[in-house]
Amino acid sequence: MASSFLNSLERKLGVPGKLLIAPLFILLLFAAVTLFSVFEFQKLDQRMNTVARDLAPDTAIGTDSITSVYRMRLRVFDYFSTGNEKRGPAGKSVKISRIKCNLLYLKH
């Protein structure tokens, strides 16, 4: 029964109808992949928001502290290599106490 239906449908379509089946199938496949991707990206966005808002809300504070420590280390290494206390990043005048230099040098 199913084969007779397919045979009659195949006869009714003719050559142009048969040629259109493949592009229509490919378009449907692209649409399905697009919808699947959109839904998966929405789920990923929800999970990323959960991590960013609930699990790690204070990461900016940690990042700023680490950045400050690394900037101070660079200043200390610059002081050790040049001996000039007033040379800083972007030409700014920076005073580094010898205690800070010793502490940061010992930590490294």
Biopython code that builds the backbone (N, CA, C, O; Angstrom):
import numpy as np
from Bio.PDB.StructureBuilder import StructureBuilder

atoms = [
    (1, "MET", "N", (0.819, -1.185, 0.000)),
    (1, "MET", "CA", (0.000, 0.000, 0.000)),
    (1, "MET", "C", (0.873, 1.264, 0.000)),
    (1, "MET", "O", (0.645, 2.193, -0.774)),
    (2, "ALA", "N", (1.878, 1.274, 0.887)),
    (2, "ALA", "CA", (2.743, 2.454, 0.940)),
    (2, "ALA", "C", (3.570, 2.578, -0.328)),
    (2, "ALA", "O", (3.824, 3.684, -0.804)),
    (3, "SER", "N", (3.990, 1.441, -0.878)),
    (3, "SER", "CA", (4.801, 1.504, -2.090)),
    (3, "SER", "C", (3.968, 1.970, -3.287)),
    (3, "SER", "O", (4.480, 2.673, -4.158)),
    (4, "SER", "N", (2.698, 1.587, -3.338)),
    (4, "SER", "CA", (1.846, 2.052, -4.435)),
    (4, "SER", "C", (1.603, 3.557, -4.326)),
    (4, "SER", "O", (1.528, 4.251, -5.340)),
    (5, "PHE", "N", (1.478, 4.067, -3.081)),
    (5, "PHE", "CA", (1.313, 5.518, -2.887)),
    (5, "PHE", "C", (2.563, 6.255, -3.343)),
    (5, "PHE", "O", (2.462, 7.287, -4.006)),
    (6, "LEU", "N", (3.750, 5.737, -2.993)),
    (6, "LEU", "CA", (4.993, 6.385, -3.405)),
    (6, "LEU", "C", (5.173, 6.312, -4.916)),
    (6, "LEU", "O", (5.645, 7.271, -5.528)),
    (7, "ASN", "N", (4.810, 5.200, -5.519)),
    (7, "ASN", "CA", (4.924, 5.082, -6.979)),
    (7, "ASN", "C", (4.003, 6.070, -7.681)),
    (7, "ASN", "O", (4.403, 6.695, -8.664)),
    (8, "SER", "N", (2.793, 6.216, -7.197)),
    (8, "SER", "CA", (1.873, 7.159, -7.840)),
    (8, "SER", "C", (2.336, 8.605, -7.618)),
    (8, "SER", "O", (2.200, 9.445, -8.507)),
    (9, "LEU", "N", (2.879, 8.888, -6.437)),
    (9, "LEU", "CA", (3.386, 10.232, -6.159)),
    (9, "LEU", "C", (4.592, 10.531, -7.041)),
    (9, "LEU", "O", (4.751, 11.653, -7.521)),
    (10, "GLU", "N", (5.429, 9.540, -7.253)),
    (10, "GLU", "CA", (6.614, 9.722, -8.089)),
    (10, "GLU", "C", (6.206, 9.996, -9.540)),
    (10, "GLU", "O", (6.841, 10.804, -10.218)),
    (11, "ARG", "N", (5.179, 9.346, -10.004)),
    (11, "ARG", "CA", (4.713, 9.560, -11.384)),
    (11, "ARG", "C", (4.088, 10.949, -11.525)),
    (11, "ARG", "O", (4.255, 11.608, -12.552)),
    (12, "LYS", "N", (3.372, 11.387, -10.497)),
    (12, "LYS", "CA", (2.696, 12.684, -10.574)),
    (12, "LYS", "C", (3.681, 13.851, -10.504)),
    (12, "LYS", "O", (3.427, 14.900, -11.097)),
    (13, "LEU", "N", (4.801, 13.690, -9.793)),
    (13, "LEU", "CA", (5.748, 14.793, -9.629)),
    (13, "LEU", "C", (6.450, 15.145, -10.931)),
    (13, "LEU", "O", (6.608, 16.324, -11.250)),
    (14, "GLY", "N", (6.857, 14.177, -11.660)),
    (14, "GLY", "CA", (7.578, 14.441, -12.897)),
    (14, "GLY", "C", (9.016, 14.860, -12.589)),
    (14, "GLY", "O", (9.456, 14.816, -11.440)),
    (15, "VAL", "N", (9.729, 15.262, -13.619)),
    (15, "VAL", "CA", (11.151, 15.621, -13.472)),
    (15, "VAL", "C", (11.329, 16.899, -12.644)),
    (15, "VAL", "O", (12.170, 16.902, -11.745)),
    (16, "PRO", "N", (10.585, 17.988, -12.896)),
    (16, "PRO", "CA", (10.801, 19.201, -12.091)),
    (16, "PRO", "C", (10.511, 18.980, -10.606)),
    (16, "PRO", "O", (11.226, 19.503, -9.751)),
    (17, "GLY", "N", (9.497, 18.232, -10.304)),
    (17, "GLY", "CA", (9.175, 17.958, -8.903)),
    (17, "GLY", "C", (10.252, 17.137, -8.230)),
    (17, "GLY", "O", (10.579, 17.369, -7.066)),
    (18, "LYS", "N", (10.807, 16.178, -8.956)),
    (18, "LYS", "CA", (11.879, 15.362, -8.395)),
    (18, "LYS", "C", (13.138, 16.186, -8.176)),
    (18, "LYS", "O", (13.877, 15.954, -7.219)),
    (19, "LEU", "N", (13.385, 17.144, -9.058)),
    (19, "LEU", "CA", (14.573, 17.997, -8.901)),
    (19, "LEU", "C", (14.426, 18.958, -7.717)),
    (19, "LEU", "O", (15.430, 19.386, -7.148)),
    (20, "LEU", "N", (13.216, 19.295, -7.347)),
    (20, "LEU", "CA", (13.001, 20.217, -6.225)),
    (20, "LEU", "C", (13.035, 19.521, -4.863)),
    (20, "LEU", "O", (13.148, 20.192, -3.837)),
    (21, "ILE", "N", (12.941, 18.221, -4.837)),
    (21, "ILE", "CA", (12.919, 17.507, -3.550)),
    (21, "ILE", "C", (14.230, 17.693, -2.785)),
    (21, "ILE", "O", (14.205, 17.961, -1.584)),
    (22, "ALA", "N", (15.359, 17.558, -3.452)),
    (22, "ALA", "CA", (16.660, 17.657, -2.767)),
    (22, "ALA", "C", (16.892, 19.056, -2.170)),
    (22, "ALA", "O", (17.260, 19.146, -0.999)),
    (23, "PRO", "N", (16.695, 20.154, -2.926)),
    (23, "PRO", "CA", (16.892, 21.474, -2.309)),
    (23, "PRO", "C", (15.918, 21.744, -1.157)),
    (23, "PRO", "O", (16.289, 22.376, -0.168)),
    (24, "LEU", "N", (14.680, 21.272, -1.281)),
    (24, "LEU", "CA", (13.726, 21.465, -0.183)),
    (24, "LEU", "C", (14.172, 20.705, 1.067)),
    (24, "LEU", "O", (14.067, 21.215, 2.183)),
    (25, "PHE", "N", (14.665, 19.497, 0.874)),
    (25, "PHE", "CA", (15.175, 18.715, 2.001)),
    (25, "PHE", "C", (16.362, 19.413, 2.658)),
    (25, "PHE", "O", (16.463, 19.450, 3.884)),
    (26, "ILE", "N", (17.259, 19.965, 1.844)),
    (26, "ILE", "CA", (18.434, 20.673, 2.387)),
    (26, "ILE", "C", (17.991, 21.926, 3.143)),
    (26, "ILE", "O", (18.529, 22.219, 4.211)),
    (27, "LEU", "N", (17.022, 22.669, 2.609)),
    (27, "LEU", "CA", (16.517, 23.852, 3.311)),
    (27, "LEU", "C", (15.871, 23.492, 4.643)),
    (27, "LEU", "O", (16.068, 24.186, 5.641)),
    (28, "LEU", "N", (15.107, 22.415, 4.658)),
    (28, "LEU", "CA", (14.509, 21.959, 5.919)),
    (28, "LEU", "C", (15.586, 21.544, 6.923)),
    (28, "LEU", "O", (15.462, 21.804, 8.119)),
    (29, "LEU", "N", (16.625, 20.907, 6.433)),
    (29, "LEU", "CA", (17.730, 20.519, 7.305)),
    (29, "LEU", "C", (18.433, 21.745, 7.888)),
    (29, "LEU", "O", (18.751, 21.776, 9.076)),
    (30, "PHE", "N", (18.673, 22.752, 7.049)),
    (30, "PHE", "CA", (19.284, 23.994, 7.539)),
    (30, "PHE", "C", (18.399, 24.680, 8.576)),
    (30, "PHE", "O", (18.896, 25.192, 9.579)),
    (31, "ALA", "N", (17.101, 24.690, 8.339)),
    (31, "ALA", "CA", (16.186, 25.311, 9.296)),
    (31, "ALA", "C", (16.223, 24.569, 10.626)),
    (31, "ALA", "O", (16.218, 25.192, 11.688)),
    (32, "ALA", "N", (16.260, 23.239, 10.571)),
    (32, "ALA", "CA", (16.310, 22.456, 11.811)),
    (32, "ALA", "C", (17.607, 22.712, 12.575)),
    (32, "ALA", "O", (17.593, 22.853, 13.797)),
    (33, "VAL", "N", (18.719, 22.771, 11.860)),
    (33, "VAL", "CA", (20.011, 23.042, 12.509)),
    (33, "VAL", "C", (20.020, 24.438, 13.116)),
    (33, "VAL", "O", (20.537, 24.634, 14.216)),
    (34, "THR", "N", (19.454, 25.404, 12.412)),
    (34, "THR", "CA", (19.396, 26.777, 12.927)),
    (34, "THR", "C", (18.561, 26.848, 14.201)),
    (34, "THR", "O", (18.973, 27.471, 15.180)),
    (35, "LEU", "N", (17.406, 26.222, 14.192)),
    (35, "LEU", "CA", (16.555, 26.236, 15.385)),
    (35, "LEU", "C", (17.246, 25.543, 16.566)),
    (35, "LEU", "O", (17.206, 26.031, 17.695)),
    (36, "PHE", "N", (17.866, 24.420, 16.291)),
    (36, "PHE", "CA", (18.590, 23.708, 17.341)),
    (36, "PHE", "C", (19.708, 24.574, 17.916)),
    (36, "PHE", "O", (19.897, 24.618, 19.132)),
    (37, "SER", "N", (20.449, 25.265, 17.046)),
    (37, "SER", "CA", (21.545, 26.128, 17.504)),
    (37, "SER", "C", (21.025, 27.281, 18.351)),
    (37, "SER", "O", (21.613, 27.611, 19.381)),
    (38, "VAL", "N", (19.932, 27.891, 17.925)),
    (38, "VAL", "CA", (19.367, 29.015, 18.677)),
    (38, "VAL", "C", (18.954, 28.565, 20.075)),
    (38, "VAL", "O", (19.257, 29.239, 21.060)),
    (39, "PHE", "N", (18.269, 27.435, 20.166)),
    (39, "PHE", "CA", (17.831, 26.946, 21.478)),
    (39, "PHE", "C", (19.022, 26.581, 22.366)),
    (39, "PHE", "O", (19.002, 26.842, 23.569)),
    (40, "GLU", "N", (20.050, 25.983, 21.782)),
    (40, "GLU", "CA", (21.231, 25.618, 22.570)),
    (40, "GLU", "C", (21.992, 26.857, 23.049)),
    (40, "GLU", "O", (22.497, 26.878, 24.171)),
    (41, "PHE", "N", (22.075, 27.885, 22.204)),
    (41, "PHE", "CA", (22.733, 29.123, 22.626)),
    (41, "PHE", "C", (21.934, 29.833, 23.719)),
    (41, "PHE", "O", (22.517, 30.454, 24.608)),
    (42, "GLN", "N", (20.615, 29.745, 23.658)),
    (42, "GLN", "CA", (19.811, 30.326, 24.732)),
    (42, "GLN", "C", (20.049, 29.599, 26.051)),
    (42, "GLN", "O", (20.142, 30.232, 27.102)),
    (43, "LYS", "N", (20.147, 28.270, 25.998)),
    (43, "LYS", "CA", (20.443, 27.518, 27.220)),
    (43, "LYS", "C", (21.828, 27.858, 27.748)),
    (43, "LYS", "O", (22.025, 27.992, 28.956)),
    (44, "LEU", "N", (22.786, 27.998, 26.840)),
    (44, "LEU", "CA", (24.141, 28.366, 27.246)),
    (44, "LEU", "C", (24.161, 29.750, 27.886)),
    (44, "LEU", "O", (24.856, 29.967, 28.879)),
    (45, "ASP", "N", (23.401, 30.683, 27.321)),
    (45, "ASP", "CA", (23.324, 32.030, 27.880)),
    (45, "ASP", "C", (22.743, 32.005, 29.290)),
    (45, "ASP", "O", (23.221, 32.718, 30.172)),
    (46, "GLN", "N", (21.726, 31.195, 29.503)),
    (46, "GLN", "CA", (21.140, 31.082, 30.844)),
    (46, "GLN", "C", (22.144, 30.512, 31.839)),
    (46, "GLN", "O", (22.226, 30.980, 32.975)),
    (47, "ARG", "N", (22.910, 29.500, 31.419)),
    (47, "ARG", "CA", (23.903, 28.916, 32.323)),
    (47, "ARG", "C", (25.035, 29.897, 32.614)),
    (47, "ARG", "O", (25.530, 29.959, 33.740)),
    (48, "MET", "N", (25.448, 30.669, 31.600)),
    (48, "MET", "CA", (26.508, 31.660, 31.812)),
    (48, "MET", "C", (26.029, 32.769, 32.747)),
    (48, "MET", "O", (26.797, 33.247, 33.582)),
    (49, "ASN", "N", (24.779, 33.179, 32.616)),
    (49, "ASN", "CA", (24.230, 34.184, 33.530)),
    (49, "ASN", "C", (24.185, 33.650, 34.957)),
    (49, "ASN", "O", (24.444, 34.388, 35.907)),
    (50, "THR", "N", (23.857, 32.367, 35.109)),
    (50, "THR", "CA", (23.854, 31.766, 36.443)),
    (50, "THR", "C", (25.239, 31.830, 37.060)),
    (50, "THR", "O", (25.387, 32.186, 38.229)),
    (51, "VAL", "N", (26.252, 31.488, 36.278)),
    (51, "VAL", "CA", (27.618, 31.525, 36.791)),
    (51, "VAL", "C", (28.035, 32.956, 37.097)),
    (51, "VAL", "O", (28.615, 33.225, 38.149)),
    (52, "ALA", "N", (27.743, 33.870, 36.185)),
    (52, "ALA", "CA", (28.199, 35.249, 36.347)),
    (52, "ALA", "C", (27.489, 35.972, 37.494)),
    (52, "ALA", "O", (28.105, 36.780, 38.189)),
    (53, "ARG", "N", (26.216, 35.691, 37.695)),
    (53, "ARG", "CA", (25.455, 36.438, 38.710)),
    (53, "ARG", "C", (25.410, 35.749, 40.061)),
    (53, "ARG", "O", (25.481, 36.414, 41.095)),
    (54, "ASP", "N", (25.293, 34.433, 40.073)),
    (54, "ASP", "CA", (25.083, 33.736, 41.332)),
    (54, "ASP", "C", (26.359, 33.145, 41.923)),
    (54, "ASP", "O", (26.601, 33.262, 43.124)),
    (55, "LEU", "N", (27.166, 32.517, 41.089)),
    (55, "LEU", "CA", (28.304, 31.780, 41.619)),
    (55, "LEU", "C", (29.552, 32.631, 41.804)),
    (55, "LEU", "O", (30.343, 32.373, 42.712)),
    (56, "ALA", "N", (29.741, 33.636, 40.964)),
    (56, "ALA", "CA", (30.958, 34.432, 41.056)),
    (56, "ALA", "C", (30.678, 35.920, 40.893)),
    (56, "ALA", "O", (31.140, 36.528, 39.928)),
    (57, "PRO", "N", (29.934, 36.517, 41.813)),
    (57, "PRO", "CA", (29.595, 37.932, 41.630)),
    (57, "PRO", "C", (30.742, 38.893, 41.916)),
    (57, "PRO", "O", (30.741, 40.015, 41.411)),
    (58, "ASP", "N", (31.715, 38.477, 42.713)),
    (58, "ASP", "CA", (32.792, 39.383, 43.106)),
    (58, "ASP", "C", (34.098, 39.114, 42.372)),
    (58, "ASP", "O", (35.169, 39.396, 42.909)),
    (59, "THR", "N", (34.038, 38.585, 41.178)),
    (59, "THR", "CA", (35.281, 38.311, 40.455)),
    (59, "THR", "C", (35.978, 39.590, 40.016)),
    (59, "THR", "O", (37.195, 39.596, 39.832)),
    (60, "ALA", "N", (35.227, 40.675, 39.844)),
    (60, "ALA", "CA", (35.842, 41.938, 39.440)),
    (60, "ALA", "C", (36.794, 42.434, 40.526)),
    (60, "ALA", "O", (37.846, 42.992, 40.215)),
    (61, "ILE", "N", (36.441, 42.240, 41.779)),
    (61, "ILE", "CA", (37.312, 42.667, 42.885)),
    (61, "ILE", "C", (38.605, 41.867, 42.853)),
    (61, "ILE", "O", (39.690, 42.426, 43.016)),
    (62, "GLY", "N", (38.494, 40.559, 42.644)),
    (62, "GLY", "CA", (39.683, 39.715, 42.570)),
    (62, "GLY", "C", (40.561, 40.074, 41.388)),
    (62, "GLY", "O", (41.787, 40.098, 41.501)),
    (63, "THR", "N", (39.940, 40.351, 40.260)),
    (63, "THR", "CA", (40.700, 40.722, 39.068)),
    (63, "THR", "C", (41.436, 42.037, 39.278)),
    (63, "THR", "O", (42.596, 42.167, 38.889)),
    (64, "ASP", "N", (40.773, 43.012, 39.889)),
    (64, "ASP", "CA", (41.433, 44.299, 40.160)),
    (64, "ASP", "C", (42.604, 44.131, 41.110)),
    (64, "ASP", "O", (43.644, 44.763, 40.926)),
    (65, "SER", "N", (42.449, 43.275, 42.140)),
    (65, "SER", "CA", (43.563, 43.094, 43.067)),
    (65, "SER", "C", (44.750, 42.420, 42.400)),
    (65, "SER", "O", (45.896, 42.809, 42.626)),
    (66, "ILE", "N", (44.483, 41.410, 41.580)),
    (66, "ILE", "CA", (45.580, 40.731, 40.894)),
    (66, "ILE", "C", (46.284, 41.687, 39.929)),
    (66, "ILE", "O", (47.509, 41.673, 39.816)),
    (67, "THR", "N", (45.503, 42.513, 39.239)),
    (67, "THR", "CA", (46.091, 43.491, 38.331)),
    (67, "THR", "C", (46.972, 44.478, 39.090)),
    (67, "THR", "O", (48.058, 44.826, 38.627)),
    (68, "SER", "N", (46.513, 44.923, 40.241)),
    (68, "SER", "CA", (47.312, 45.850, 41.039)),
    (68, "SER", "C", (48.617, 45.216, 41.510)),
    (68, "SER", "O", (49.666, 45.859, 41.495)),
    (69, "VAL", "N", (48.549, 43.962, 41.924)),
    (69, "VAL", "CA", (49.760, 43.271, 42.375)),
    (69, "VAL", "C", (50.750, 43.140, 41.232)),
    (69, "VAL", "O", (51.944, 43.368, 41.422)),
    (70, "TYR", "N", (50.276, 42.777, 40.049)),
    (70, "TYR", "CA", (51.184, 42.630, 38.913)),
    (70, "TYR", "C", (51.773, 43.964, 38.485)),
    (70, "TYR", "O", (52.937, 44.026, 38.089)),
    (71, "ARG", "N", (50.983, 45.040, 38.557)),
    (71, "ARG", "CA", (51.533, 46.367, 38.237)),
    (71, "ARG", "C", (52.622, 46.753, 39.225)),
    (71, "ARG", "O", (53.651, 47.306, 38.838)),
    (72, "MET", "N", (52.392, 46.458, 40.512)),
    (72, "MET", "CA", (53.409, 46.767, 41.513)),
    (72, "MET", "C", (54.671, 45.939, 41.274)),
    (72, "MET", "O", (55.784, 46.441, 41.427)),
    (73, "ARG", "N", (54.502, 44.697, 40.906)),
    (73, "ARG", "CA", (55.676, 43.854, 40.615)),
    (73, "ARG", "C", (56.467, 44.410, 39.434)),
    (73, "ARG", "O", (57.697, 44.424, 39.450)),
    (74, "LEU", "N", (55.746, 44.867, 38.408)),
    (74, "LEU", "CA", (56.445, 45.458, 37.269)),
    (74, "LEU", "C", (57.217, 46.706, 37.676)),
    (74, "LEU", "O", (58.331, 46.934, 37.206)),
    (75, "ARG", "N", (56.628, 47.504, 38.541)),
    (75, "ARG", "CA", (57.337, 48.691, 39.027)),
    (75, "ARG", "C", (58.577, 48.308, 39.821)),
    (75, "ARG", "O", (59.627, 48.938, 39.699)),
    (76, "VAL", "N", (58.443, 47.269, 40.633)),
    (76, "VAL", "CA", (59.587, 46.820, 41.428)),
    (76, "VAL", "C", (60.687, 46.286, 40.521)),
    (76, "VAL", "O", (61.858, 46.611, 40.719)),
    (77, "PHE", "N", (60.336, 45.481, 39.540)),
    (77, "PHE", "CA", (61.352, 44.956, 38.628)),
    (77, "PHE", "C", (62.001, 46.085, 37.839)),
    (77, "PHE", "O", (63.200, 46.043, 37.563)),
    (78, "ASP", "N", (61.210, 47.094, 37.475)),
    (78, "ASP", "CA", (61.768, 48.256, 36.792)),
    (78, "ASP", "C", (62.727, 48.992, 37.717)),
    (78, "ASP", "O", (63.784, 49.449, 37.280)),
    (79, "TYR", "N", (62.370, 49.109, 38.986)),
    (79, "TYR", "CA", (63.250, 49.764, 39.956)),
    (79, "TYR", "C", (64.556, 48.989, 40.109)),
    (79, "TYR", "O", (65.634, 49.582, 40.167)),
    (80, "PHE", "N", (64.454, 47.658, 40.175)),
    (80, "PHE", "CA", (65.674, 46.860, 40.323)),
    (80, "PHE", "C", (66.562, 46.966, 39.088)),
    (80, "PHE", "O", (67.788, 46.966, 39.203)),
    (81, "SER", "N", (65.955, 47.056, 37.915)),
    (81, "SER", "CA", (66.781, 47.101, 36.706)),
    (81, "SER", "C", (67.366, 48.482, 36.439)),
    (81, "SER", "O", (68.458, 48.583, 35.880)),
    (82, "THR", "N", (66.659, 49.563, 36.827)),
    (82, "THR", "CA", (67.155, 50.912, 36.529)),
    (82, "THR", "C", (67.644, 51.656, 37.761)),
    (82, "THR", "O", (68.499, 52.535, 37.645)),
    (83, "GLY", "N", (67.129, 51.329, 38.928)),
    (83, "GLY", "CA", (67.497, 52.061, 40.139)),
    (83, "GLY", "C", (66.793, 53.392, 40.249)),
    (83, "GLY", "O", (67.089, 54.165, 41.160)),
    (84, "ASN", "N", (65.881, 53.682, 39.359)),
    (84, "ASN", "CA", (65.179, 54.955, 39.344)),
    (84, "ASN", "C", (63.800, 54.763, 39.973)),
    (84, "ASN", "O", (62.976, 54.012, 39.450)),
    (85, "GLU", "N", (63.550, 55.444, 41.099)),
    (85, "GLU", "CA", (62.268, 55.317, 41.791)),
    (85, "GLU", "C", (61.166, 56.125, 41.125)),
    (85, "GLU", "O", (59.987, 55.827, 41.314)),
    (86, "LYS", "N", (61.522, 57.133, 40.357)),
    (86, "LYS", "CA", (60.511, 58.031, 39.813)),
    (86, "LYS", "C", (59.998, 57.580, 38.455)),
    (86, "LYS", "O", (59.088, 58.209, 37.913)),
    (87, "ARG", "N", (60.533, 56.543, 37.901)),
    (87, "ARG", "CA", (60.083, 56.077, 36.592)),
    (87, "ARG", "C", (58.896, 55.149, 36.775)),
    (87, "ARG", "O", (58.992, 54.164, 37.507)),
    (88, "GLY", "N", (57.790, 55.442, 36.130)),
    (88, "GLY", "CA", (56.585, 54.628, 36.259)),
    (88, "GLY", "C", (55.931, 54.390, 34.924)),
    (88, "GLY", "O", (56.434, 54.845, 33.897)),
    (89, "PRO", "N", (54.811, 53.679, 34.919)),
    (89, "PRO", "CA", (54.113, 53.430, 33.657)),
    (89, "PRO", "C", (53.523, 54.712, 33.103)),
    (89, "PRO", "O", (52.982, 55.530, 33.848)),
    (90, "ALA", "N", (53.628, 54.883, 31.815)),
    (90, "ALA", "CA", (53.082, 56.046, 31.087)),
    (90, "ALA", "C", (53.696, 57.352, 31.584)),
    (90, "ALA", "O", (53.042, 58.394, 31.548)),
    (91, "GLY", "N", (54.952, 57.305, 32.049)),
    (91, "GLY", "CA", (55.668, 58.503, 32.466)),
    (91, "GLY", "C", (55.200, 59.086, 33.782)),
    (91, "GLY", "O", (55.609, 60.197, 34.119)),
    (92, "LYS", "N", (54.372, 58.402, 34.540)),
    (92, "LYS", "CA", (53.881, 58.923, 35.813)),
    (92, "LYS", "C", (54.962, 58.771, 36.869)),
    (92, "LYS", "O", (55.747, 57.824, 36.844)),
    (93, "SER", "N", (54.989, 59.694, 37.774)),
    (93, "SER", "CA", (55.952, 59.639, 38.860)),
    (93, "SER", "C", (55.463, 58.644, 39.906)),
    (93, "SER", "O", (54.344, 58.754, 40.406)),
    (94, "VAL", "N", (56.309, 57.676, 40.231)),
    (94, "VAL", "CA", (55.937, 56.630, 41.165)),
    (94, "VAL", "C", (57.028, 56.515, 42.212)),
    (94, "VAL", "O", (58.205, 56.381, 41.880)),
    (95, "LYS", "N", (56.637, 56.566, 43.469)),
    (95, "LYS", "CA", (57.590, 56.354, 44.557)),
    (95, "LYS", "C", (57.353, 54.964, 45.113)),
    (95, "LYS", "O", (56.229, 54.608, 45.467)),
    (96, "ILE", "N", (58.410, 54.189, 45.187)),
    (96, "ILE", "CA", (58.316, 52.847, 45.725)),
    (96, "ILE", "C", (59.199, 52.782, 46.959)),
    (96, "ILE", "O", (60.401, 53.039, 46.904)),
    (97, "SER", "N", (58.581, 52.438, 48.052)),
    (97, "SER", "CA", (59.378, 52.324, 49.271)),
    (97, "SER", "C", (60.210, 51.057, 49.223)),
    (97, "SER", "O", (59.838, 50.084, 48.568)),
    (98, "ARG", "N", (61.327, 51.072, 49.912)),
    (98, "ARG", "CA", (62.214, 49.904, 49.912)),
    (98, "ARG", "C", (61.560, 48.716, 50.607)),
    (98, "ARG", "O", (61.877, 47.571, 50.285)),
    (99, "ILE", "N", (60.657, 48.963, 51.551)),
    (99, "ILE", "CA", (59.965, 47.862, 52.233)),
    (99, "ILE", "C", (59.075, 47.121, 51.247)),
    (99, "ILE", "O", (59.075, 45.890, 51.220)),
    (100, "LYS", "N", (58.310, 47.856, 50.432)),
    (100, "LYS", "CA", (57.468, 47.218, 49.430)),
    (100, "LYS", "C", (58.308, 46.443, 48.427)),
    (100, "LYS", "O", (57.935, 45.344, 48.016)),
    (101, "CYS", "N", (59.430, 47.005, 48.036)),
    (101, "CYS", "CA", (60.307, 46.310, 47.096)),
    (101, "CYS", "C", (60.778, 44.991, 47.675)),
    (101, "CYS", "O", (60.760, 43.965, 46.994)),
    (102, "ASN", "N", (61.198, 45.016, 48.927)),
    (102, "ASN", "CA", (61.691, 43.793, 49.549)),
    (102, "ASN", "C", (60.585, 42.762, 49.698)),
    (102, "ASN", "O", (60.805, 41.576, 49.453)),
    (103, "LEU", "N", (59.386, 43.206, 50.099)),
    (103, "LEU", "CA", (58.280, 42.272, 50.250)),
    (103, "LEU", "C", (57.892, 41.630, 48.941)),
    (103, "LEU", "O", (57.708, 40.415, 48.870)),
    (104, "LEU", "N", (57.766, 42.436, 47.901)),
    (104, "LEU", "CA", (57.366, 41.887, 46.609)),
    (104, "LEU", "C", (58.473, 41.017, 46.002)),
    (104, "LEU", "O", (58.197, 40.033, 45.316)),
    (105, "TYR", "N", (59.717, 41.393, 46.263)),
    (105, "TYR", "CA", (60.819, 40.604, 45.718)),
    (105, "TYR", "C", (60.893, 39.243, 46.412)),
    (105, "TYR", "O", (61.192, 38.231, 45.778)),
    (106, "LEU", "N", (60.617, 39.226, 47.724)),
    (106, "LEU", "CA", (60.648, 37.965, 48.460)),
    (106, "LEU", "C", (59.502, 37.041, 48.038)),
    (106, "LEU", "O", (59.672, 35.823, 48.004)),
    (107, "LYS", "N", (58.330, 37.617, 47.716)),
    (107, "LYS", "CA", (57.204, 36.807, 47.292)),
    (107, "LYS", "C", (57.445, 36.160, 45.939)),
    (107, "LYS", "O", (56.936, 35.071, 45.674)),
    (108, "HIS", "N", (58.199, 36.802, 45.100)),
    (108, "HIS", "CA", (58.444, 36.272, 43.770)),
    (108, "HIS", "C", (59.499, 35.202, 43.865)),
    (108, "HIS", "O", (59.869, 34.608, 42.851)),
]
sb = StructureBuilder()
sb.init_structure("model")
sb.init_model(0)
sb.init_chain("A")
sb.init_seg("    ")
for serial, (resi, resn, name, xyz) in enumerate(atoms, 1):
    if name == "N":
        sb.init_residue(resn, " ", resi, " ")
    sb.init_atom(name, np.array(xyz, "f"), 0.0, 1.0, " ", f" {name:<3s}", serial, name[0])
structure = sb.get_structure()
